Amino acid sequence: MALTPSKINMFTFMKLPSAWWCGVRLKNIDEKKAITTVKHKWINQNPFKSMFWAVQGMAAELSTGALVMNEIQKSGKKVSMLVANNKATFTKKATGRINFTCEDGEQIADAIQKTVETGEGQTCWMKATGVNQDGVEVSTFHFEWTVKVKPS
């Protein structure tokens, strides 16, 4: 059974309440890409009248992490997942609604397939790009995900 936005958003409510209360939501997911959304509002603002960088990071990470979770579920194996590194670039103040898109589903599918076949941990850098309502890029995040089959 594939993951759906409603399932991931319920997971966020239960396991990542700070992301939920800040307004981070998964909007769309398929095998190749995931899109999250978050709107600038009082609870997620910084003193400079824009969205706090960490809220952008939560939305960006969810767009990559949802793809990882989806591929793990499809594998039918118990696979651990963890962010080992991340990098971010901010190019414009984040105001209004920001959508983060990650299109690295095939890359993480390959990494999970390799860890399942070999039993060795794998890493995969995944990129999430945030754009505002006008289609202007506001930030780009890169997350290095590590995946490894859990011992039986």
N, CA, C and O of each residue as an XYZ file, in Angstrom:
608
protein
N       0.846     -1.179      0.000
C       0.000      0.000      0.000
C       0.892      1.244      0.000
O       1.718      1.417      0.897
N       0.729      2.093     -0.989
C       1.538      3.304     -1.122
C       1.153      4.326     -0.053
O       0.017      4.362      0.419
N       2.112      5.138      0.307
C       1.829      6.218      1.247
C       1.056      7.320      0.522
O       1.255      7.558     -0.669
N       0.184      7.974      1.254
C      -0.613      9.066      0.704
C      -0.335     10.331      1.519
O       0.161     10.249      2.643
N      -0.651     11.494      0.956
C      -0.478     12.713      1.745
C      -1.218     12.672      3.077
O      -0.681     13.123      4.088
N      -2.435     12.143      3.100
C      -3.174     12.118      4.368
C      -2.489     11.227      5.404
O      -2.477     11.565      6.588
N      -1.921     10.103      4.983
C      -1.207      9.229      5.920
C       0.044      9.907      6.466
O       0.320      9.843      7.664
N       0.795     10.553      5.588
C       2.012     11.248      6.027
C       1.652     12.433      6.917
O       2.331     12.683      7.912
N       0.602     13.160      6.576
C       0.208     14.299      7.399
C      -0.278     13.851      8.775
O      -0.056     14.558      9.758
N      -0.930     12.701      8.869
C      -1.314     12.163     10.175
C      -0.064     11.743     10.955
O       0.026     11.969     12.162
N       0.895     11.132     10.260
C       2.175     10.787     10.881
C       2.839     12.050     11.433
O       3.367     12.043     12.545
N       2.809     13.118     10.662
C       3.404     14.382     11.103
C       2.716     14.878     12.369
O       3.379     15.308     13.313
N       1.401     14.820     12.386
C       0.650     15.247     13.566
C       1.055     14.450     14.806
O       1.227     15.011     15.888
N       1.205     13.122     14.631
C       1.495     12.250     15.772
C       2.974     12.261     16.191
O       3.275     12.232     17.384
N       3.893     12.302     15.222
C       5.311     12.103     15.519
C       6.179     13.358     15.353
O       7.280     13.422     15.900
N       5.692     14.349     14.608
C       6.449     15.587     14.377
C       5.552     16.799     14.639
O       5.296     17.592     13.733
N       5.072     16.942     15.882
C       4.068     17.981     16.144
C       4.549     19.401     15.859
O       3.738     20.252     15.492
N       5.827     19.680     16.014
C       6.283     21.049     15.730
C       6.098     21.370     14.250
O       5.716     22.488     13.906
N       6.362     20.414     13.379
C       6.135     20.627     11.940
C       4.644     20.820     11.674
O       4.258     21.704     10.910
N       3.812     19.999     12.299
C       2.368     20.100     12.105
C       1.848     21.486     12.513
O       1.139     22.137     11.745
N       2.204     21.931     13.728
C       1.698     23.204     14.225
C       2.236     24.386     13.433
O       1.589     25.432     13.370
N       3.408     24.234     12.831
C       3.949     25.306     11.979
C       3.318     25.320     10.598
O       3.552     26.249      9.825
N       2.522     24.306     10.272
C       1.774     24.297      9.027
C       2.378     23.482      7.902
O       1.926     23.580      6.761
N       3.398     22.672      8.198
C       4.031     21.849      7.163
C       3.089     20.703      6.794
O       2.619     19.968      7.662
N       2.818     20.560      5.480
C       1.932     19.495      4.997
C       2.495     18.896      3.716
O       3.070     19.597      2.883
N       2.319     17.583      3.573
C       2.635     16.927      2.312
C       1.445     17.143      1.386
O       0.304     16.869      1.756
N       1.713     17.630      0.198
C       0.662     17.957     -0.761
C       0.494     16.865     -1.815
O      -0.626     16.559     -2.224
N       1.620     16.274     -2.256
C       1.578     15.287     -3.328
C       2.798     14.367     -3.217
O       3.885     14.802     -2.835
N       2.601     13.085     -3.557
C       3.718     12.142     -3.575
C       3.442     11.085     -4.643
O       2.318     10.602     -4.783
N       4.477     10.740     -5.382
C       4.441      9.592     -6.278
C       5.819      8.949     -6.220
O       6.614      9.291     -5.346
N       6.120      8.035     -7.118
C       7.388      7.317     -7.042
C       8.601      8.201     -7.313
O       9.704      7.887     -6.866
N       8.414      9.287     -8.029
C       9.542     10.122     -8.431
C       9.679     11.416     -7.659
O      10.792     11.916     -7.496
N       8.570     11.978     -7.176
C       8.675     13.276     -6.516
C       7.654     13.442     -5.402
O       6.629     12.762     -5.348
N       7.979     14.377     -4.516
C       7.082     14.743     -3.422
C       7.077     16.256     -3.297
O       8.097     16.915     -3.500
N       5.913     16.794     -2.960
C       5.754     18.235     -2.798
C       5.144     18.500     -1.424
O       4.110     17.936     -1.065
N       5.806     19.369     -0.666
C       5.275     19.816      0.617
C       4.943     21.288      0.512
O       5.412     21.979     -0.393
N       4.136     21.764      1.435
C       3.747     23.167      1.436
C       3.724     23.687      2.867
O       3.459     22.943      3.811
N       4.007     24.974      3.008
C       3.920     25.647      4.300
C       3.669     27.127      4.020
O       4.236     27.701      3.091
N       2.814     27.730      4.834
C       2.461     29.140      4.639
C       3.065     29.976      5.757
O       3.000     29.609      6.930
N       3.652     31.104      5.375
C       4.196     32.041      6.361
C       3.051     32.588      7.207
O       2.068     33.118      6.687
N       3.203     32.445      8.530
C       2.213     32.984      9.463
C       2.899     33.278     10.794
O       4.097     33.042     10.948
N       2.155     33.780     11.723
C       2.720     34.228     12.994
C       3.551     33.148     13.680
O       4.643     33.440     14.167
N       3.065     31.915     13.731
C       3.733     30.862     14.497
C       5.065     30.424     13.885
O       5.885     29.831     14.586
N       5.305     30.697     12.605
C       6.549     30.231     11.985
C       7.417     31.377     11.451
O       8.270     31.172     10.588
N       7.189     32.574     11.973
C       7.928     33.730     11.485
C       9.234     33.962     12.240
O       9.449     33.441     13.335
N      10.093     34.760     11.620
C      11.297     35.248     12.266
C      11.122     36.756     12.504
O      10.103     37.319     12.105
N      12.082     37.412     13.136
C      11.928     38.859     13.390
C      11.995     39.723     12.128
O      11.773     40.932     12.202
N      12.297     39.127     10.978
C      12.494     39.888      9.747
C      11.282     39.806      8.808
O      11.394     40.063      7.610
N      10.124     39.445      9.374
C       8.858     39.388      8.633
C       8.875     38.367      7.499
O       8.310     38.596      6.430
N       9.530     37.243      7.749
C       9.517     36.138      6.795
C       9.544     34.829      7.575
O       9.594     34.830      8.805
N       9.510     33.724      6.858
C       9.463     32.402      7.486
C      10.827     32.034      8.075
O      11.861     32.203      7.430
N      10.810     31.537      9.295
C      12.012     31.084      9.984
C      12.680     29.985      9.159
O      11.999     29.119      8.609
N      13.996     30.019      9.073
C      14.718     29.065      8.227
C      14.458     27.621      8.626
O      14.412     26.744      7.763
N      14.288     27.358      9.915
C      14.094     25.977     10.368
C      12.742     25.417      9.922
O      12.615     24.211      9.708
N      11.740     26.273      9.782
C      10.444     25.822      9.280
C      10.580     25.430      7.816
O      10.019     24.428      7.373
N      11.334     26.233      7.071
C      11.611     25.861      5.685
C      12.329     24.513      5.647
O      12.039     23.669      4.799
N      13.264     24.321      6.572
C      14.001     23.058      6.636
C      13.102     21.872      6.934
O      13.293     20.793      6.373
N      12.116     22.059      7.816
C      11.185     20.965      8.118
C      10.382     20.585      6.880
O      10.197     19.403      6.592
N       9.907     21.590      6.151
C       9.122     21.312      4.944
C       9.993     20.661      3.869
O       9.564     19.729      3.191
N      11.213     21.160      3.725
C      12.127     20.597      2.733
C      12.476     19.150      3.089
O      12.456     18.269      2.229
N      12.796     18.913      4.364
C      13.149     17.547      4.776
C      11.986     16.589      4.579
O      12.193     15.443      4.180
N      10.765     17.038      4.853
C       9.610     16.159      4.666
C       9.442     15.773      3.200
O       9.038     14.648      2.906
N       9.743     16.682      2.278
C       9.608     16.327      0.861
C      10.594     15.226      0.475
O      10.279     14.389     -0.371
N      11.774     15.213      1.078
C      12.732     14.142      0.799
C      12.404     12.894      1.616
O      12.419     11.778      1.095
N      12.108     13.091      2.896
C      11.844     11.965      3.787
C      10.617     11.162      3.413
O      10.589      9.947      3.613
N       9.597     11.819      2.872
C       8.398     11.095      2.438
C       8.748     10.118      1.319
O       8.221      9.007      1.271
N       9.648     10.538      0.412
C      10.088      9.631     -0.653
C      10.860      8.450     -0.077
O      10.700      7.319     -0.537
N      11.697      8.707      0.928
C      12.443      7.623      1.572
C      11.467      6.644      2.228
O      11.580      5.432      2.042
N      10.522      7.165      2.986
C       9.538      6.310      3.664
C       8.728      5.493      2.662
O       8.456      4.315      2.897
N       8.345      6.108      1.554
C       7.563      5.420      0.532
C       8.346      4.248     -0.060
O       7.801      3.159     -0.239
N       9.609      4.472     -0.358
C      10.431      3.404     -0.930
C      10.713      2.293      0.079
O      10.756      1.119     -0.288
N      10.903      2.650      1.325
C      11.098      1.628      2.362
C       9.853      0.761      2.458
O       9.956     -0.465      2.512
N       8.684      1.376      2.479
C       7.439      0.605      2.559
C       7.300     -0.323      1.355
O       6.899     -1.477      1.501
N       7.626      0.174      0.180
C       7.524     -0.648     -1.029
C       8.482     -1.829     -1.002
O       8.191     -2.875     -1.582
N       9.629     -1.673     -0.332
C      10.623     -2.755     -0.288
C      10.139     -3.943      0.536
O      10.559     -5.076      0.304
N       9.256     -3.685      1.496
C       8.772     -4.744      2.367
C       9.787     -5.158      3.426
O       9.561     -6.131      4.146
N      10.891     -4.444      3.532
C      11.941     -4.748      4.505
C      11.962     -3.683      5.592
O      11.437     -2.583      5.420
N      12.580     -4.034      6.716
C      12.787     -3.057      7.773
C      14.110     -2.351      7.474
O      15.183     -2.952      7.539
N      14.008     -1.080      7.150
C      15.171     -0.292      6.766
C      15.217      0.949      7.646
O      14.222      1.662      7.782
N      16.380      1.203      8.244
C      16.531      2.428      9.029
C      16.855      3.586      8.095
O      17.471      3.407      7.044
N      16.429      4.773      8.501
C      16.687      5.979      7.710
C      17.100      7.095      8.654
O      16.536      7.256      9.736
N      18.095      7.863      8.226
C      18.607      8.941      9.067
C      19.270      9.993      8.199
O      19.976      9.663      7.246
N      19.048     11.255      8.523
C      19.769     12.336      7.848
C      21.156     12.436      8.476
O      21.286     12.607      9.688
N      22.194     12.329      7.640
C      23.569     12.423      8.117
C      24.130     13.843      7.966
O      24.923     14.291      8.794
N      23.719     14.536      6.917
C      24.196     15.891      6.642
C      23.109     16.673      5.934
O      22.197     16.104      5.333
N      23.224     17.991      6.016
C      22.368     18.825      5.190
C      23.062     20.150      4.894
O      23.925     20.611      5.641
N      22.652     20.743      3.778
C      23.151     22.049      3.351
C      21.945     22.849      2.873
O      20.985     22.290      2.342
N      22.005     24.152      3.067
C      20.897     24.990      2.617
C      21.413     26.302      2.048
O      22.439     26.832      2.476
N      20.673     26.805      1.074
C      20.950     28.107      0.485
C      19.647     28.888      0.452
O      18.607     28.374      0.039
N      19.719     30.144      0.896
C      18.534     31.002      0.940
C      18.739     32.151     -0.041
O      19.734     32.872      0.041
N      17.795     32.321     -0.971
C      17.973     33.302     -2.033
C      16.962     34.445     -2.004
O      17.161     35.459     -2.673
N      15.886     34.298     -1.243
C      14.861     35.344     -1.154
C      14.080     35.138      0.142
O      13.971     34.016      0.638
N      13.534     36.233      0.691
C      12.702     36.111      1.887
C      11.513     35.201      1.585
O      10.870     35.325      0.542
N      11.233     34.297      2.499
C      10.117     33.363      2.330
C       8.868     33.949      2.979
O       8.738     33.964      4.203
N       7.954     34.431      2.140
C       6.669     34.942      2.614
C       5.570     34.305      1.769
O       5.818     33.832      0.660
N       4.366     34.301      2.304
C       3.263     33.654      1.594
C       3.390     32.146      1.672
O       3.985     31.614      2.610
N       2.832     31.458      0.690
C       2.902     29.991      0.650
C       4.157     29.562     -0.093
O       4.447     30.048     -1.186
N       4.907     28.629      0.530
C       6.123     28.096     -0.065
C       5.905     26.607     -0.322
O       5.482     25.876      0.573
N       6.192     26.161     -1.536
C       6.124     24.746     -1.905
C       7.536     24.217     -2.102
O       8.343     24.820     -2.809
N       7.826     23.086     -1.470
C       9.117     22.410     -1.636
C       8.908     21.155     -2.467
O       8.028     20.344     -2.180
N       9.725     21.006     -3.498
C       9.629     19.853     -4.386
C      10.945     19.092     -4.373
O      12.017     19.676     -4.529
N      10.850     17.785     -4.184
C      11.990     16.878     -4.318
C      11.654     15.902     -5.437
O      10.593     15.279     -5.436
N      12.570     15.779     -6.390
C      12.353     14.891     -7.537
C      13.395     13.776     -7.583
O      13.801     13.352     -8.665
N      13.830     13.297     -6.415
C      14.899     12.305     -6.335
C      14.406     10.924     -5.928
O      15.150     10.155     -5.319
N      13.165     10.605     -6.258
C      12.603      9.307     -5.901
C      13.359      8.131     -6.481
O      13.513      7.106     -5.817
N      13.832      8.261     -7.708
C      14.568      7.160     -8.342
C      15.910      6.926     -7.655
O      16.345      5.784     -7.513
N      16.565      8.005     -7.230
C      17.858      7.869     -6.555
C      17.719      7.112     -5.232
O      18.512      6.218     -4.933
N      16.700      7.480     -4.439
C      16.555      6.799     -3.147
C      16.065      5.373     -3.357
O      16.390      4.493     -2.560
N      15.293      5.124     -4.409
C      14.864      3.754     -4.714
C      16.083      2.879     -5.002
O      16.144      1.734     -4.553
N      17.050      3.410     -5.744
C      18.279      2.666     -6.036
C      19.066      2.383     -4.763
O      19.564      1.273     -4.576
N      19.182      3.381     -3.883
C      19.932      3.203     -2.637
C      19.280      2.149     -1.750
O      19.974      1.330     -1.146
N      17.957      2.165     -1.669
C      17.256      1.183     -0.833
C      17.379     -0.209     -1.448
O      17.562     -1.189     -0.726
N      17.282     -0.304     -2.754
C      17.450     -1.596     -3.414
C      18.847     -2.160     -3.131
O      18.991     -3.355     -2.872
N      19.874     -1.304     -3.181
C      21.247     -1.759     -2.924
C      21.424     -2.225     -1.482
O      22.072     -3.243     -1.239
N      20.851     -1.486     -0.516
C      21.009     -1.913      0.876
C      20.270     -3.220      1.137
O      20.732     -4.051      1.919
N      19.122     -3.404      0.484
C      18.373     -4.663      0.640
C      19.166     -5.817      0.038
O      19.231     -6.893      0.633
N      19.767     -5.613     -1.127
C      20.518     -6.678     -1.811
C      21.826     -7.018     -1.110
O      22.196     -8.188     -1.011
N      22.532     -5.987     -0.618
C      23.877     -6.212     -0.067
C      23.931     -6.258      1.449
O      24.857     -6.834      2.020
N      22.946     -5.656      2.107
C      22.978     -5.560      3.562
C      23.877     -4.434      4.044
O      23.984     -4.199      5.248
N      24.520     -3.739      3.127
C      25.404     -2.635      3.493
C      24.643     -1.321      3.445
O      23.757     -1.129      2.612
N      25.001     -0.416      4.355
C      24.372      0.898      4.378
C      24.680      1.678      3.108
O      25.734      1.507      2.494
N      23.764      2.515      2.735
C      23.915      3.353      1.542
C      23.604      4.802      1.914
O      22.884      5.068      2.876
N      24.154      5.725      1.142
C      23.826      7.135      1.322
C      23.286      7.694      0.012
O      23.579      7.190     -1.073
N      22.496      8.741      0.144
C      21.885      9.359     -1.033
C      21.618     10.831     -0.723
O      20.898     11.151      0.223
N      22.199     11.718     -1.519
C      21.900     13.141     -1.395
C      20.619     13.442     -2.163
O      20.469     13.060     -3.323
N      19.702     14.130     -1.496
C      18.428     14.493     -2.108
C      18.232     16.003     -1.986
O      18.574     16.603     -0.967
N      17.678     16.609     -3.035
C      17.508     18.064     -3.097
C      16.034     18.438     -3.041
O      15.194     17.808     -3.684
N      15.734     19.471     -2.263
C      14.383     20.036     -2.191
C      14.483     21.530     -2.476
O      15.254     22.250     -1.842
N      13.695     21.976     -3.432
C      13.711     23.382     -3.826
C      12.407     24.037     -3.402
O      11.323     23.532     -3.692
N      12.522     25.166     -2.712
C      11.349     25.905     -2.251
C      11.078     27.103     -3.137
O      11.975     27.899     -3.416
N       9.825     27.227     -3.580
C       9.419     28.359     -4.408
C       8.173     29.010     -3.810
O       7.345     28.345     -3.187
N       8.057     30.325     -4.013
C       6.886     31.038     -3.510
C       5.747     30.987     -4.530
O       5.861     30.334     -5.567
N       4.642     31.686     -4.224
C       3.456     31.645     -5.092
C       3.728     32.178     -6.492
O       3.028     31.830     -7.443
N       4.750     33.027     -6.614
C       5.099     33.596     -7.921
C       6.070     32.707     -8.696
O       6.505     33.070     -9.789
N       6.411     31.546     -8.136
C       7.345     30.644     -8.793
C       8.795     31.031     -8.614
O       9.668     30.504     -9.303
N       9.070     31.955     -7.686
C      10.432     32.411     -7.430
C      11.065     31.522     -6.357
O      10.475     31.295     -5.301
N      12.261     31.028     -6.636
C      12.970     30.181     -5.676
C      13.369     31.000     -4.456
O      13.947     32.080     -4.581
N      13.050     30.471     -3.262
C      13.424     31.140     -2.014
C      14.520     30.401     -1.268
O      15.302     31.021     -0.548
N      14.590     29.083     -1.430
C      15.634     28.310     -0.751
C      15.786     26.939     -1.400
O      14.871     26.416     -2.034
N      16.973     26.385     -1.216
C      17.268     25.038     -1.690
C      17.961     24.293     -0.555
O      18.909     24.795      0.049
N      17.479     23.101     -0.281
C      18.065     22.258      0.764
C      18.565     20.969      0.138
O      17.944     20.424     -0.775
N      19.695     20.489      0.638
C      20.230     19.177      0.264
C      20.347     18.358      1.548
O      20.900     18.825      2.543
N      19.826     17.143      1.515
C      19.886     16.240      2.670
C      20.596     14.962      2.255
O      20.270     14.365      1.229
N      21.572     14.543      3.059
C      22.224     13.250      2.835
C      21.519     12.221      3.710
O      21.675     12.214      4.931
N      20.746     11.357      3.070
C      20.033     10.300      3.780
C      20.896      9.050      3.813
O      21.527      8.695      2.817
N      20.921      8.381      4.969
C      21.559      7.076      5.085
C      20.458      6.050      5.286
O      19.517      6.274      6.048
N      20.581      4.936      4.606
C      19.615      3.837      4.733
C      20.374      2.533      4.926
O      21.430      2.307      4.334
N      19.807      1.689      5.765
C      20.442      0.395      6.016
C      19.391     -0.607      6.482
O      18.528     -0.286      7.299
N      19.477     -1.820      5.954
C      18.556     -2.883      6.365
C      18.825     -3.205      7.831
O      19.972     -3.384      8.239
N      17.754     -3.276      8.617
C      17.891     -3.623     10.036
C      18.111     -5.126     10.149
O      17.539     -5.901      9.382
N      18.943     -5.540     11.110
C      19.167     -6.990     11.300
C      17.873     -7.700     11.697
O      17.044     -7.143     12.416
N      17.717     -8.904     11.232
C      16.505     -9.684     11.518
C      16.460    -10.162     12.932
O      15.506    -10.831     13.328
